[in-house]
């Protein structure tokens, strides 16, 4: 992601995470957050769910932090019933 300065070799960055409303305690990521899709899927002890019980990996790559941005996409498969 351009404009982000990665510091050291431990994966820390010096960019504003762009929380939804940190001043009022809402630490959800926003769509423009540099933390979205910037984590490491093979991180040790990565839980299957975030703190809200949403899947930890959505859109291919885990987000940095405790919250996975967005909501899971529900896929519906139409059922065709035989009228016999």
Backbone atoms as SQL, in Angstrom:
CREATE TABLE atoms (id INTEGER PRIMARY KEY, chain TEXT, resi INTEGER, resn TEXT, atom TEXT, x REAL, y REAL, z REAL);
INSERT INTO atoms VALUES
  (1, 'A', 1, 'UNK', 'N', 0.850, -1.163, 0.000),
  (2, 'A', 1, 'UNK', 'CA', 0.000, 0.000, 0.000),
  (3, 'A', 1, 'UNK', 'C', 0.901, 1.233, 0.000),
  (4, 'A', 2, 'UNK', 'N', 0.679, 2.153, -0.881),
  (5, 'A', 2, 'UNK', 'CA', 1.544, 3.314, -0.972),
  (6, 'A', 2, 'UNK', 'C', 1.254, 4.287, 0.168),
  (7, 'A', 3, 'UNK', 'N', 2.266, 5.034, 0.581),
  (8, 'A', 3, 'UNK', 'CA', 2.106, 6.004, 1.641),
  (9, 'A', 3, 'UNK', 'C', 2.280, 5.446, 3.042),
  (10, 'A', 4, 'UNK', 'N', 2.502, 4.151, 3.149),
  (11, 'A', 4, 'UNK', 'CA', 2.700, 3.535, 4.461),
  (12, 'A', 4, 'UNK', 'C', 4.174, 3.279, 4.656),
  (13, 'A', 5, 'UNK', 'N', 4.666, 3.671, 5.809),
  (14, 'A', 5, 'UNK', 'CA', 6.056, 3.404, 6.141),
  (15, 'A', 5, 'UNK', 'C', 6.097, 2.218, 7.095),
  (16, 'A', 6, 'UNK', 'N', 6.722, 1.146, 6.640),
  (17, 'A', 6, 'UNK', 'CA', 6.884, -0.035, 7.482),
  (18, 'A', 6, 'UNK', 'C', 8.178, 0.128, 8.239),
  (19, 'A', 7, 'UNK', 'N', 8.117, -0.041, 9.559),
  (20, 'A', 7, 'UNK', 'CA', 9.295, 0.163, 10.390),
  (21, 'A', 7, 'UNK', 'C', 9.815, -1.162, 10.915),
  (22, 'A', 8, 'UNK', 'N', 11.113, -1.309, 10.936),
  (23, 'A', 8, 'UNK', 'CA', 11.723, -2.519, 11.475),
  (24, 'A', 8, 'UNK', 'C', 11.407, -3.746, 10.650),
  (25, 'A', 9, 'UNK', 'N', 11.713, -4.901, 11.198),
  (26, 'A', 9, 'UNK', 'CA', 11.465, -6.154, 10.485),
  (27, 'A', 9, 'UNK', 'C', 10.318, -6.925, 11.117),
  (28, 'A', 10, 'UNK', 'N', 9.610, -6.304, 12.060),
  (29, 'A', 10, 'UNK', 'CA', 8.547, -7.006, 12.776),
  (30, 'A', 10, 'UNK', 'C', 7.152, -6.703, 12.256),
  (31, 'A', 11, 'UNK', 'N', 7.036, -5.994, 11.145),
  (32, 'A', 11, 'UNK', 'CA', 5.735, -5.740, 10.529),
  (33, 'A', 11, 'UNK', 'C', 4.956, -4.581, 11.115),
  (34, 'A', 12, 'UNK', 'N', 5.587, -3.725, 11.896),
  (35, 'A', 12, 'UNK', 'CA', 4.886, -2.549, 12.410),
  (36, 'A', 12, 'UNK', 'C', 4.821, -1.476, 11.335),
  (37, 'A', 13, 'UNK', 'N', 3.758, -0.674, 11.367),
  (38, 'A', 13, 'UNK', 'CA', 3.637, 0.428, 10.423),
  (39, 'A', 13, 'UNK', 'C', 3.318, 1.700, 11.179),
  (40, 'A', 14, 'UNK', 'N', 3.583, 2.822, 10.559),
  (41, 'A', 14, 'UNK', 'CA', 3.352, 4.098, 11.223),
  (42, 'A', 14, 'UNK', 'C', 2.155, 4.842, 10.640),
  (43, 'A', 15, 'UNK', 'N', 1.219, 4.132, 10.046),
  (44, 'A', 15, 'UNK', 'CA', 0.046, 4.750, 9.438),
  (45, 'A', 15, 'UNK', 'C', -1.133, 4.756, 10.410),
  (46, 'A', 16, 'UNK', 'N', -1.996, 5.750, 10.278),
  (47, 'A', 16, 'UNK', 'CA', -3.237, 5.815, 11.039),
  (48, 'A', 16, 'UNK', 'C', -4.104, 4.625, 10.616),
  (49, 'A', 17, 'UNK', 'N', -4.583, 3.803, 11.549),
  (50, 'A', 17, 'UNK', 'CA', -5.386, 2.643, 11.169),
  (51, 'A', 17, 'UNK', 'C', -6.784, 2.993, 10.667),
  (52, 'A', 18, 'UNK', 'N', -7.171, 4.249, 10.785),
  (53, 'A', 18, 'UNK', 'CA', -8.476, 4.731, 10.312),
  (54, 'A', 18, 'UNK', 'C', -9.632, 3.932, 10.912),
  (55, 'A', 19, 'UNK', 'N', -9.680, 3.933, 12.261),
  (56, 'A', 19, 'UNK', 'CA', -10.803, 3.303, 12.951),
  (57, 'A', 19, 'UNK', 'C', -12.074, 4.086, 12.677),
  (58, 'A', 20, 'UNK', 'N', -13.207, 3.430, 12.824),
  (59, 'A', 20, 'UNK', 'CA', -14.495, 4.057, 12.537),
  (60, 'A', 20, 'UNK', 'C', -14.746, 5.288, 13.411),
  (61, 'A', 21, 'UNK', 'N', -14.553, 5.149, 14.734),
  (62, 'A', 21, 'UNK', 'CA', -14.785, 6.274, 15.641),
  (63, 'A', 21, 'UNK', 'C', -14.028, 6.021, 16.943),
  (64, 'A', 22, 'UNK', 'N', -12.705, 6.071, 16.870),
  (65, 'A', 22, 'UNK', 'CA', -11.864, 5.755, 18.031),
  (66, 'A', 22, 'UNK', 'C', -12.156, 6.665, 19.228),
  (67, 'A', 23, 'UNK', 'N', -12.488, 7.919, 18.978),
  (68, 'A', 23, 'UNK', 'CA', -12.767, 8.860, 20.068),
  (69, 'A', 23, 'UNK', 'C', -13.923, 8.389, 20.942),
  (70, 'A', 24, 'UNK', 'N', -14.824, 7.625, 20.359),
  (71, 'A', 24, 'UNK', 'CA', -15.979, 7.112, 21.098),
  (72, 'A', 24, 'UNK', 'C', -15.911, 5.600, 21.303),
  (73, 'A', 25, 'UNK', 'N', -14.724, 5.023, 21.148),
  (74, 'A', 25, 'UNK', 'CA', -14.532, 3.606, 21.455),
  (75, 'A', 25, 'UNK', 'C', -14.899, 2.628, 20.358),
  (76, 'A', 26, 'UNK', 'N', -15.151, 3.113, 19.146),
  (77, 'A', 26, 'UNK', 'CA', -15.482, 2.207, 18.035),
  (78, 'A', 26, 'UNK', 'C', -14.218, 1.957, 17.217),
  (79, 'A', 27, 'UNK', 'N', -13.604, 0.816, 17.473),
  (80, 'A', 27, 'UNK', 'CA', -12.334, 0.492, 16.830),
  (81, 'A', 27, 'UNK', 'C', -12.501, -0.433, 15.619),
  (82, 'A', 28, 'UNK', 'N', -13.663, -0.410, 14.988),
  (83, 'A', 28, 'UNK', 'CA', -13.841, -1.168, 13.748),
  (84, 'A', 28, 'UNK', 'C', -13.017, -0.503, 12.644),
  (85, 'A', 29, 'UNK', 'N', -12.496, -1.314, 11.751),
  (86, 'A', 29, 'UNK', 'CA', -11.748, -0.774, 10.620),
  (87, 'A', 29, 'UNK', 'C', -12.707, -0.180, 9.601),
  (88, 'A', 30, 'UNK', 'N', -12.246, 0.832, 8.889),
  (89, 'A', 30, 'UNK', 'CA', -13.028, 1.399, 7.794),
  (90, 'A', 30, 'UNK', 'C', -12.514, 0.828, 6.472),
  (91, 'A', 31, 'UNK', 'N', -13.250, 1.042, 5.414),
  (92, 'A', 31, 'UNK', 'CA', -12.872, 0.511, 4.097),
  (93, 'A', 31, 'UNK', 'C', -11.515, 1.012, 3.633),
  (94, 'A', 32, 'UNK', 'N', -11.143, 2.231, 4.037),
  (95, 'A', 32, 'UNK', 'CA', -9.876, 2.832, 3.616),
  (96, 'A', 32, 'UNK', 'C', -8.715, 2.537, 4.560),
  (97, 'A', 33, 'UNK', 'N', -8.943, 1.739, 5.585),
  (98, 'A', 33, 'UNK', 'CA', -7.893, 1.461, 6.565),
  (99, 'A', 33, 'UNK', 'C', -6.717, 0.731, 5.923),
  (100, 'A', 34, 'UNK', 'N', -5.487, 1.155, 6.254),
  (101, 'A', 34, 'UNK', 'CA', -4.319, 0.452, 5.734),
  (102, 'A', 34, 'UNK', 'C', -4.135, -0.930, 6.373),
  (103, 'A', 35, 'UNK', 'N', -4.955, -1.245, 7.377),
  (104, 'A', 35, 'UNK', 'CA', -4.876, -2.552, 8.053),
  (105, 'A', 35, 'UNK', 'C', -5.658, -3.641, 7.325),
  (106, 'A', 36, 'UNK', 'N', -6.560, -3.240, 6.421),
  (107, 'A', 36, 'UNK', 'CA', -7.392, -4.211, 5.706),
  (108, 'A', 36, 'UNK', 'C', -6.534, -5.020, 4.732),
  (109, 'A', 37, 'UNK', 'N', -6.636, -6.329, 4.838),
  (110, 'A', 37, 'UNK', 'CA', -5.908, -7.277, 3.968),
  (111, 'A', 37, 'UNK', 'C', -4.395, -7.130, 4.029),
  (112, 'A', 38, 'UNK', 'N', -3.871, -6.685, 5.162),
  (113, 'A', 38, 'UNK', 'CA', -2.421, -6.485, 5.280),
  (114, 'A', 38, 'UNK', 'C', -1.784, -7.399, 6.317),
  (115, 'A', 39, 'UNK', 'N', -2.549, -8.337, 6.882),
  (116, 'A', 39, 'UNK', 'CA', -1.999, -9.259, 7.868),
  (117, 'A', 39, 'UNK', 'C', -1.297, -10.431, 7.199),
  (118, 'A', 40, 'UNK', 'N', -0.909, -11.386, 8.014),
  (119, 'A', 40, 'UNK', 'CA', -0.214, -12.582, 7.520),
  (120, 'A', 40, 'UNK', 'C', -1.058, -13.796, 7.888),
  (121, 'A', 41, 'UNK', 'N', -1.608, -14.460, 6.875),
  (122, 'A', 41, 'UNK', 'CA', -2.503, -15.599, 7.111),
  (123, 'A', 41, 'UNK', 'C', -1.853, -16.737, 7.885),
  (124, 'A', 42, 'UNK', 'N', -0.543, -16.852, 7.813),
  (125, 'A', 42, 'UNK', 'CA', 0.150, -17.945, 8.499),
  (126, 'A', 42, 'UNK', 'C', 0.659, -17.533, 9.877),
  (127, 'A', 43, 'UNK', 'N', 0.177, -16.413, 10.410),
  (128, 'A', 43, 'UNK', 'CA', 0.621, -15.957, 11.731),
  (129, 'A', 43, 'UNK', 'C', 0.321, -17.035, 12.771),
  (130, 'A', 44, 'UNK', 'N', 1.233, -17.260, 13.716),
  (131, 'A', 44, 'UNK', 'CA', 0.994, -18.284, 14.734),
  (132, 'A', 44, 'UNK', 'C', -0.220, -17.950, 15.592),
  (133, 'A', 45, 'UNK', 'N', -0.995, -18.951, 15.902),
  (134, 'A', 45, 'UNK', 'CA', -2.175, -18.819, 16.776),
  (135, 'A', 45, 'UNK', 'C', -3.251, -17.887, 16.226),
  (136, 'A', 46, 'UNK', 'N', -3.314, -17.712, 14.936),
  (137, 'A', 46, 'UNK', 'CA', -4.362, -16.888, 14.327),
  (138, 'A', 46, 'UNK', 'C', -5.704, -17.582, 14.553),
  (139, 'A', 47, 'UNK', 'N', -6.635, -16.927, 15.255),
  (140, 'A', 47, 'UNK', 'CA', -7.922, -17.572, 15.506),
  (141, 'A', 47, 'UNK', 'C', -8.768, -17.665, 14.238),
  (142, 'A', 48, 'UNK', 'N', -9.712, -18.563, 14.221),
  (143, 'A', 48, 'UNK', 'CA', -10.603, -18.725, 13.071),
  (144, 'A', 48, 'UNK', 'C', -11.636, -17.600, 13.003),
  (145, 'A', 49, 'UNK', 'N', -11.893, -16.934, 14.133),
  (146, 'A', 49, 'UNK', 'CA', -12.909, -15.872, 14.204),
  (147, 'A', 49, 'UNK', 'C', -12.318, -14.627, 14.852),
  (148, 'A', 50, 'UNK', 'N', -12.849, -13.445, 14.477),
  (149, 'A', 50, 'UNK', 'CA', -12.410, -12.213, 15.121),
  (150, 'A', 50, 'UNK', 'C', -13.183, -12.016, 16.426),
  (151, 'A', 51, 'UNK', 'N', -13.049, -10.865, 17.047),
  (152, 'A', 51, 'UNK', 'CA', -13.673, -10.661, 18.358),
  (153, 'A', 51, 'UNK', 'C', -15.197, -10.610, 18.294),
  (154, 'A', 52, 'UNK', 'N', -15.755, -10.440, 17.110),
  (155, 'A', 52, 'UNK', 'CA', -17.217, -10.440, 16.946),
  (156, 'A', 52, 'UNK', 'C', -17.729, -11.764, 16.386),
  (157, 'A', 53, 'UNK', 'N', -16.842, -12.733, 16.304),
  (158, 'A', 53, 'UNK', 'CA', -17.161, -14.078, 15.801),
  (159, 'A', 53, 'UNK', 'C', -17.345, -14.126, 14.291),
  (160, 'A', 54, 'UNK', 'N', -16.875, -13.094, 13.572),
  (161, 'A', 54, 'UNK', 'CA', -16.857, -13.125, 12.110),
  (162, 'A', 54, 'UNK', 'C', -15.646, -13.946, 11.676),
  (163, 'A', 55, 'UNK', 'N', -15.683, -14.556, 10.485),
  (164, 'A', 55, 'UNK', 'CA', -14.506, -15.285, 10.008),
  (165, 'A', 55, 'UNK', 'C', -13.273, -14.381, 10.029),
  (166, 'A', 56, 'UNK', 'N', -12.166, -14.918, 10.468),
  (167, 'A', 56, 'UNK', 'CA', -10.949, -14.121, 10.598),
  (168, 'A', 56, 'UNK', 'C', -10.345, -13.752, 9.253),
  (169, 'A', 57, 'UNK', 'N', -10.534, -14.558, 8.260),
  (170, 'A', 57, 'UNK', 'CA', -10.018, -14.241, 6.923),
  (171, 'A', 57, 'UNK', 'C', -11.188, -14.117, 5.967),
  (172, 'A', 58, 'UNK', 'N', -11.388, -12.904, 5.464),
  (173, 'A', 58, 'UNK', 'CA', -12.390, -12.639, 4.426),
  (174, 'A', 58, 'UNK', 'C', -11.645, -11.910, 3.309),
  (175, 'A', 59, 'UNK', 'N', -12.038, -12.106, 2.092),
  (176, 'A', 59, 'UNK', 'CA', -11.404, -11.460, 0.942),
  (177, 'A', 59, 'UNK', 'C', -9.952, -11.894, 0.775),
  (178, 'A', 60, 'UNK', 'N', -9.595, -13.095, 1.255),
  (179, 'A', 60, 'UNK', 'CA', -8.290, -13.669, 0.945),
  (180, 'A', 60, 'UNK', 'C', -7.158, -13.468, 1.926),
  (181, 'A', 61, 'UNK', 'N', -7.092, -12.311, 2.589),
  (182, 'A', 61, 'UNK', 'CA', -5.980, -12.033, 3.498),
  (183, 'A', 61, 'UNK', 'C', -6.522, -11.451, 4.797),
  (184, 'A', 62, 'UNK', 'N', -5.975, -11.909, 5.901),
  (185, 'A', 62, 'UNK', 'CA', -6.399, -11.429, 7.214),
  (186, 'A', 62, 'UNK', 'C', -6.064, -9.947, 7.377),
  (187, 'A', 63, 'UNK', 'N', -6.919, -9.246, 8.128),
  (188, 'A', 63, 'UNK', 'CA', -6.658, -7.847, 8.449),
  (189, 'A', 63, 'UNK', 'C', -5.749, -7.771, 9.669),
  (190, 'A', 64, 'UNK', 'N', -5.062, -6.648, 9.832),
  (191, 'A', 64, 'UNK', 'CA', -4.254, -6.414, 11.025),
  (192, 'A', 64, 'UNK', 'C', -5.201, -5.941, 12.131),
  (193, 'A', 65, 'UNK', 'N', -5.083, -6.525, 13.305),
  (194, 'A', 65, 'UNK', 'CA', -5.909, -6.133, 14.447),
  (195, 'A', 65, 'UNK', 'C', -6.930, -7.195, 14.803),
  (196, 'A', 66, 'UNK', 'N', -7.778, -6.879, 15.770),
  (197, 'A', 66, 'UNK', 'CA', -8.745, -7.851, 16.299),
  (198, 'A', 66, 'UNK', 'C', -10.023, -7.944, 15.480),
  (199, 'A', 67, 'UNK', 'N', -10.239, -6.987, 14.587),
  (200, 'A', 67, 'UNK', 'CA', -11.476, -6.937, 13.808),
  (201, 'A', 67, 'UNK', 'C', -11.194, -7.214, 12.338),
  (202, 'A', 68, 'UNK', 'N', -12.013, -8.063, 11.748),
  (203, 'A', 68, 'UNK', 'CA', -11.943, -8.299, 10.309),
  (204, 'A', 68, 'UNK', 'C', -12.955, -7.353, 9.669),
  (205, 'A', 69, 'UNK', 'N', -12.500, -6.498, 8.745),
  (206, 'A', 69, 'UNK', 'CA', -13.379, -5.495, 8.148),
  (207, 'A', 69, 'UNK', 'C', -14.521, -6.143, 7.375),
  (208, 'A', 70, 'UNK', 'N', -15.704, -5.572, 7.514),
  (209, 'A', 70, 'UNK', 'CA', -16.866, -6.017, 6.753),
  (210, 'A', 70, 'UNK', 'C', -17.571, -7.186, 7.404),
  (211, 'A', 71, 'UNK', 'N', -18.530, -7.671, 6.708),
  (212, 'A', 71, 'UNK', 'CA', -19.311, -8.817, 7.157),
  (213, 'A', 71, 'UNK', 'C', -19.151, -9.937, 6.142),
  (214, 'A', 72, 'UNK', 'N', -19.285, -11.172, 6.602),
  (215, 'A', 72, 'UNK', 'CA', -19.158, -12.285, 5.656),
  (216, 'A', 72, 'UNK', 'C', -20.229, -12.196, 4.565),
  (217, 'A', 73, 'UNK', 'N', -19.861, -12.594, 3.388),
  (218, 'A', 73, 'UNK', 'CA', -20.804, -12.608, 2.270),
  (219, 'A', 73, 'UNK', 'C', -21.541, -13.933, 2.299),
  (220, 'A', 74, 'UNK', 'N', -22.842, -13.859, 2.298),
  (221, 'A', 74, 'UNK', 'CA', -23.657, -15.073, 2.293),
  (222, 'A', 74, 'UNK', 'C', -23.901, -15.495, 0.848),
  (223, 'A', 75, 'UNK', 'N', -23.665, -16.734, 0.562),
  (224, 'A', 75, 'UNK', 'CA', -23.912, -17.263, -0.775),
  (225, 'A', 75, 'UNK', 'C', -25.151, -18.135, -0.723),
  (226, 'A', 76, 'UNK', 'N', -26.079, -17.841, -1.585),
  (227, 'A', 76, 'UNK', 'CA', -27.311, -18.620, -1.639),
  (228, 'A', 76, 'UNK', 'C', -27.318, -19.448, -2.912),
  (229, 'A', 77, 'UNK', 'N', -27.648, -20.689, -2.758),
  (230, 'A', 77, 'UNK', 'CA', -27.742, -21.593, -3.900),
  (231, 'A', 77, 'UNK', 'C', -29.213, -21.940, -4.079),
  (232, 'A', 78, 'UNK', 'N', -29.780, -21.616, -5.248),
  (233, 'A', 78, 'UNK', 'CA', -31.206, -21.922, -5.435),
  (234, 'A', 78, 'UNK', 'C', -31.448, -23.433, -5.391),
  (235, 'A', 79, 'UNK', 'N', -32.536, -23.792, -4.793),
  (236, 'A', 79, 'UNK', 'CA', -32.930, -25.194, -4.690),
  (237, 'A', 79, 'UNK', 'C', -33.963, -25.476, -5.767),
  (238, 'A', 80, 'UNK', 'N', -33.714, -26.457, -6.560),
  (239, 'A', 80, 'UNK', 'CA', -34.687, -26.872, -7.577),
  (240, 'A', 80, 'UNK', 'C', -35.367, -28.135, -7.069),
  (241, 'A', 81, 'UNK', 'N', -36.661, -28.048, -6.890),
  (242, 'A', 81, 'UNK', 'CA', -37.399, -29.186, -6.372),
  (243, 'A', 81, 'UNK', 'C', -38.130, -29.902, -7.507),
  (244, 'A', 82, 'UNK', 'N', -38.032, -31.174, -7.476),
  (245, 'A', 82, 'UNK', 'CA', -38.734, -32.003, -8.469),
  (246, 'A', 82, 'UNK', 'C', -40.175, -32.153, -7.996),
  (247, 'A', 83, 'UNK', 'N', -41.158, -31.859, -8.852),
  (248, 'A', 83, 'UNK', 'CA', -42.550, -31.907, -8.418),
  (249, 'A', 83, 'UNK', 'C', -43.149, -33.318, -8.518),
  (250, 'A', 84, 'UNK', 'N', -42.343, -34.316, -8.452),
  (251, 'A', 84, 'UNK', 'CA', -42.878, -35.677, -8.436),
  (252, 'A', 84, 'UNK', 'C', -43.231, -36.086, -7.047);
